[in-house]
């Protein structure tokens, strides 16, 4: 699928996390954990296994998380030291909720990242509000780690998800960021969609039509399963557009003016772990009747995703689909030997990138040539595709 060797890597070095965020796919509303969570991490030895030829071609490393926090990896500092030893000029970005690790580690990361990248703290408000969404993230640790990173030379970013409970702190956050030379971006939350029947958002010519009703979201206690409280997006005020980070598909102001529907939630979650339930593939077969153009970031950015168990995949969207055992993705993987997605002493990264999955399965998904009722990879269509109805 690549015209040349990838030069950018998104990597999830662990699926471990201290936080119990209500929207995260690793749990249900802060409670029951997905049974596919393994609590594993990649170590320095994995990066050595990638080999110098691969390492020296990568110009940017993004330590991200779809279900884990990079700082939960106990070897993270050593990993970044190793990357710097191989490619001193590589651009490194790292995202964390800031509630794990020690100040001395953040000070060292500030020295290692310097001005060739940045560390982004995902902090939603301040002391009295951050833990409402990022449940179990202790503020005294966040603040100590922020101060330690700022004491070094590294560039710091701050991602602030705006909810009704923290909207009033935007002015304070803006002032703090200006005083401390921090790049602040505001984000809109996900997960509140699903209003009244027949009142769904529609993607029309590059913008999302506003949903006029949205639901509140419950938050549960992971240990007891008991309902704790509910959260909701900010609907009365617009998020300042000059501070709003890039939104998928050009979305913005998704909740402004919407009516909040408060629901009665069960008093207790009666499950300890869960699996995803998926509709039958027949529900997606309408995709066959459309031509699809893609804005695939993996191709546009020459980007590769490495999962927390060391598997190569094109992007985090497909990795998440595999984690959640989405049926079409599992079918796509069943046509290849998935052991060939992992580097070994004798199976190099270049061998993986030249394997059937990257050379045929994924391109077939783009071209509508998959051997199923859909034809196209519907994860690619939904996340990166622009559908154009075929004219008769």
C-alpha positions in Angstrom: 0.0 0.0 0.0 3.0 2.3 0.4 4.9 3.8 -2.5 8.0 4.1 -0.3 9.2 3.1 3.1 7.1 4.6 6.0 8.8 7.6 7.6 6.3 8.1 10.4 5.3 5.6 13.1 2.3 5.8 15.5 3.0 3.4 18.3 1.0 2.3 21.3 3.7 1.0 23.6 1.3 -0.4 26.2 -2.4 -1.0 26.8 -2.0 -0.2 30.5 -3.6 2.9 31.9 -4.4 4.4 35.3 -7.4 6.4 34.1 -11.0 5.2 33.8 -12.4 7.6 31.2 -16.0 7.1 30.4 -15.6 7.0 26.6 -12.4 4.9 26.4 -12.9 1.6 24.5 -10.9 -0.2 27.2 -13.9 0.0 29.5 -17.7 0.7 29.7 -18.3 4.1 31.2 -15.4 3.9 33.5 -16.4 0.5 34.8 -16.1 -3.0 33.3 -12.9 -3.5 31.4 -12.8 -5.0 27.8 -11.7 -8.6 28.1 -9.1 -8.1 25.3 -7.1 -5.8 27.5 -3.8 -7.7 28.2 -1.9 -5.1 30.4 1.2 -5.6 28.3 4.0 -3.3 27.0 6.7 -3.1 24.4 10.3 -2.9 25.8 13.6 -1.6 24.5 14.4 -5.0 23.1 11.5 -4.7 20.7 12.9 -1.5 19.2 16.3 -3.2 18.9 14.5 -6.0 17.0 13.3 -3.5 14.5 16.9 -3.1 13.3 19.0 -0.1 12.3 17.8 -0.1 8.7 14.2 0.5 9.8 14.9 2.8 12.7 17.0 5.2 10.7 14.3 5.6 8.1 11.7 6.9 10.6 11.7 10.6 10.9 8.8 10.9 13.3 7.6 8.8 16.3 4.1 9.5 17.8 3.6 7.7 21.1 -0.2 7.7 21.2 -2.9 5.6 22.9 -6.2 4.2 21.8 -6.6 2.2 25.0 -3.4 2.7 26.9 -1.2 5.6 28.2 2.5 5.7 27.1 3.6 6.7 30.6 2.3 3.4 31.9 5.2 1.7 30.0 8.0 1.2 32.6 10.7 1.4 29.9 9.4 4.5 28.1 12.4 6.8 29.0 14.9 4.1 27.9 12.9 3.6 24.7 13.1 7.3 23.8 16.8 7.3 24.7 17.4 4.4 22.3 15.5 6.2 19.5 17.6 9.4 20.1 20.8 7.3 19.9 19.8 6.0 16.5 18.1 9.1 15.0 18.9 12.3 17.1 16.9 14.5 14.8 13.7 12.4 14.8 10.6 14.3 15.7 9.0 12.8 18.8 5.5 13.4 20.2 4.0 11.8 23.3 0.6 12.1 24.8 -0.3 11.3 28.4 -2.9 12.1 31.1 0.1 13.1 33.3 -1.0 11.0 36.3 1.7 8.3 36.0 5.4 8.3 36.2 7.6 10.4 38.4 8.8 14.1 38.0 12.4 13.0 37.3 11.1 10.9 34.4 9.2 13.9 33.0 12.3 16.1 33.4 14.4 13.6 31.5 11.7 13.4 28.8 11.8 17.2 28.5 15.5 16.9 27.8 15.2 14.1 25.3 12.3 15.6 23.3 13.6 19.2 23.5 12.5 21.2 20.5 12.4 18.1 18.2 8.8 17.3 19.2 6.6 17.9 22.2 4.9 16.2 25.1 1.1 16.7 25.3 -0.7 16.6 28.6 -4.4 15.6 28.2 -5.9 17.5 31.1 -9.5 18.5 31.0 -9.9 21.5 33.3 -8.0 21.9 36.5 -7.7 20.5 40.0 -11.4 20.4 40.8 -12.6 19.2 37.4 -10.0 17.0 35.7 -10.9 13.8 37.5 -14.6 14.1 36.6 -13.9 12.7 33.2 -10.3 11.3 33.7 -11.4 9.3 36.7 -8.6 8.0 39.0 -6.0 10.5 37.6 -4.7 12.1 40.8 -4.2 15.9 40.4 -1.2 16.2 42.7 0.7 13.8 40.4 -0.4 15.6 37.2 0.7 19.0 38.5 4.1 17.7 39.8 4.8 16.1 36.4 3.7 19.2 34.5 6.0 21.3 36.5 8.9 18.9 36.1 8.4 18.9 32.3 8.2 22.7 32.1 11.4 22.9 34.1 13.3 21.4 31.2 13.8 22.6 27.6 11.0 20.5 26.0 8.0 22.0 24.2 4.7 21.3 26.0 1.2 21.0 24.5 -2.1 20.8 26.4 -5.2 19.1 25.1 -8.4 20.2 27.0 -11.6 18.3 26.3 -14.5 20.7 26.9 -17.5 19.5 28.9 -20.3 21.4 30.7 -18.5 20.9 34.0 -15.2 22.5 32.9 -16.2 25.1 30.3 -15.8 27.9 32.9 -12.1 27.1 33.2 -11.2 27.9 29.6 -10.2 31.5 30.5 -8.0 30.2 33.3 -6.4 27.6 31.1 -5.7 30.1 28.4 -3.9 32.4 30.8 -1.9 29.6 32.4 -0.8 28.4 29.0 0.2 31.9 27.8 2.2 32.5 31.0 4.1 29.1 30.7 4.6 29.1 26.9 2.2 26.1 26.4 0.4 25.3 23.2 -3.3 24.9 24.3 -5.9 23.2 22.1 -9.6 22.7 23.0 -11.3 19.5 21.9 -14.9 18.4 21.6 -15.8 15.2 23.4 -17.3 12.1 21.7 -19.8 9.6 22.8 -22.9 11.8 23.5 -24.3 11.3 20.1 -27.4 9.2 19.6 -30.3 11.6 20.1 -34.0 10.9 19.5 -35.0 8.4 16.7 -34.8 10.0 13.3 -32.7 12.9 14.7 -29.2 11.6 13.9 -26.3 13.6 12.6 -25.7 13.5 8.9 -22.4 14.1 7.1 -23.3 16.6 4.3 -20.7 18.1 2.0 -17.9 18.1 4.5 -19.8 19.2 7.6 -21.9 17.6 10.2 -25.4 18.8 10.7 -26.1 19.6 14.4 -27.9 17.0 16.3 -30.6 18.8 18.2 -30.7 16.3 21.1 -27.9 14.5 22.9 -27.8 12.1 25.8 -25.9 12.4 29.0 -23.3 9.7 29.9 -23.1 7.6 33.0 -19.9 7.1 35.0 -19.5 3.9 37.1 -17.3 2.8 39.9 -14.9 0.1 38.5 -14.5 -1.7 41.8 -18.1 -1.8 43.0 -20.0 -1.3 39.7 -22.1 1.4 41.3 -23.4 4.4 39.4 -21.5 7.5 40.4 -22.6 10.5 38.3 -23.3 11.6 34.8 -21.5 14.0 32.5 -22.6 16.0 29.5 -21.1 18.2 26.7 -21.3 22.0 26.8 -24.4 23.0 24.8 -25.0 26.6 25.9 -21.8 28.2 24.7 -19.7 27.8 21.6 -16.1 26.6 21.9 -13.7 29.3 20.8 -12.9 28.4 17.2 -9.4 29.9 17.3 -8.5 27.4 20.1 -10.3 24.4 18.7 -8.0 21.6 17.6 -8.5 19.8 14.3 -11.8 17.8 14.3 -12.4 14.7 12.3 -14.3 15.4 9.0 -14.4 19.1 9.8 -16.7 18.7 12.7 -17.2 21.6 15.1 -19.9 23.0 17.3 -21.6 19.5 17.3 -23.3 20.2 20.6 -24.0 23.9 20.7 -27.7 24.6 21.0 -28.6 20.9 21.4 -31.1 19.7 24.0 -29.7 17.5 26.7 -31.7 14.4 27.4 -31.1 13.1 31.0 -31.7 9.4 31.5 -32.2 7.0 34.4 -29.2 4.8 34.5 -28.9 1.4 36.2 -27.8 1.7 39.8 -25.1 -0.9 39.2 -23.2 -2.5 36.4 -23.6 -6.3 36.8 -20.6 -7.2 34.6 -16.9 -7.4 35.3 -15.7 -7.5 31.6 -17.3 -7.1 28.2 -16.9 -7.8 24.5 -18.1 -5.7 21.6 -21.3 -6.7 19.9 -21.4 -6.0 16.1 -24.2 -5.9 13.5 -24.2 -8.4 10.7 -22.1 -7.4 7.8 -25.2 -7.3 5.6 -26.0 -3.9 7.3 -23.0 -2.4 5.5 -23.6 -3.8 2.1 -24.9 -0.5 0.8 -21.2 0.5 0.5 -21.0 -1.8 -2.5 -23.3 0.6 -4.4 -21.0 3.6 -4.0 -17.6 4.6 -5.4 -15.3 5.7 -2.6 -12.5 8.2 -2.6 -10.1 8.1 0.4 -8.1 10.6 2.3 -6.0 7.9 3.9 -3.6 9.5 6.4 -1.5 6.3 6.5 -0.7 6.8 2.8 -0.7 10.6 2.8 1.7 10.8 5.7 3.6 7.6 4.9 2.6 6.4 8.3 2.6 3.0 10.0 0.9 1.9 13.3 2.5 -0.5 15.7 0.2 -2.1 18.3 1.0 -2.7 22.0 1.9 -6.3 21.2 4.2 -5.3 18.4 2.0 -5.9 15.4 2.3 -3.8 12.3 -1.0 -2.4 10.9 -1.7 0.6 8.6 -3.4 2.8 11.2 -5.0 3.0 14.7 -8.5 2.7 13.2 -7.8 -0.7 11.9 -5.9 -1.6 15.1 -8.9 -0.6 17.1 -11.2 -2.6 14.8 -9.1 -5.7 15.4 -9.0 -5.1 19.2 -12.8 -4.9 19.3 -13.0 -8.0 17.0 -15.0 -6.2 14.3 -16.1 -9.0 12.0 -14.9 -7.7 8.6 -11.5 -6.8 10.0 -11.2 -10.3 11.5 -12.2 -11.8 8.1 -9.5 -9.7 6.4 -6.9 -10.9 8.9 -8.0 -14.5 8.6 -6.9 -14.6 5.0 -3.3 -14.1 5.9 -0.8 -15.5 8.4 -1.0 -12.9 11.2 2.2 -14.1 12.7 3.8 -12.4 9.8 2.8 -9.0 11.2 5.4 -9.2 13.9 9.1 -8.7 13.5 11.5 -11.5 14.6 15.2 -12.1 14.2 14.6 -13.5 10.8 11.4 -11.7 9.7 12.3 -8.0 9.3 10.0 -5.0 9.1 10.6 -4.8 5.4 9.3 -8.4 5.0 6.1 -7.4 6.9 5.5 -4.3 4.7 5.9 -6.6 1.6 3.5 -9.2 3.0 0.1 -10.1 1.4 -1.8 -8.1 4.0 -0.1 -4.8 3.1 0.4 -5.5 -0.6 -3.0 -7.1 -1.5 -5.6 -7.2 1.4 -5.6 -3.5 2.2 -5.5 -2.4 -1.4 -8.4 -4.7 -2.1 -10.3 -3.0 0.7 -9.7 0.4 -0.9 -10.8 -0.9 -4.4 -13.9 -2.7 -3.3 -12.5 -6.1 -4.1 -12.8 -7.9 -0.8 -14.6 -11.2 -1.0 -17.5 -10.3 1.2 -20.9 -8.6 1.0 -19.4 -5.2 1.5 -16.5 -5.3 -0.9 -14.8 -2.2 0.6 -13.2 -2.0 4.0 -16.0 -0.2 5.9 -13.6 1.0 8.6 -11.6 2.8 5.9 -14.9 4.1 4.3 -16.3 5.4 7.6 -13.1 6.9 8.9 -11.3 8.2 5.8 -13.7 7.8 2.9 -15.9 10.2 0.9 -18.7 8.2 -0.7 -20.1 9.3 -4.0 -23.3 7.6 -5.2 -23.0 5.9 -8.6 -25.2 7.6 -11.2 -27.3 5.3 -13.2 
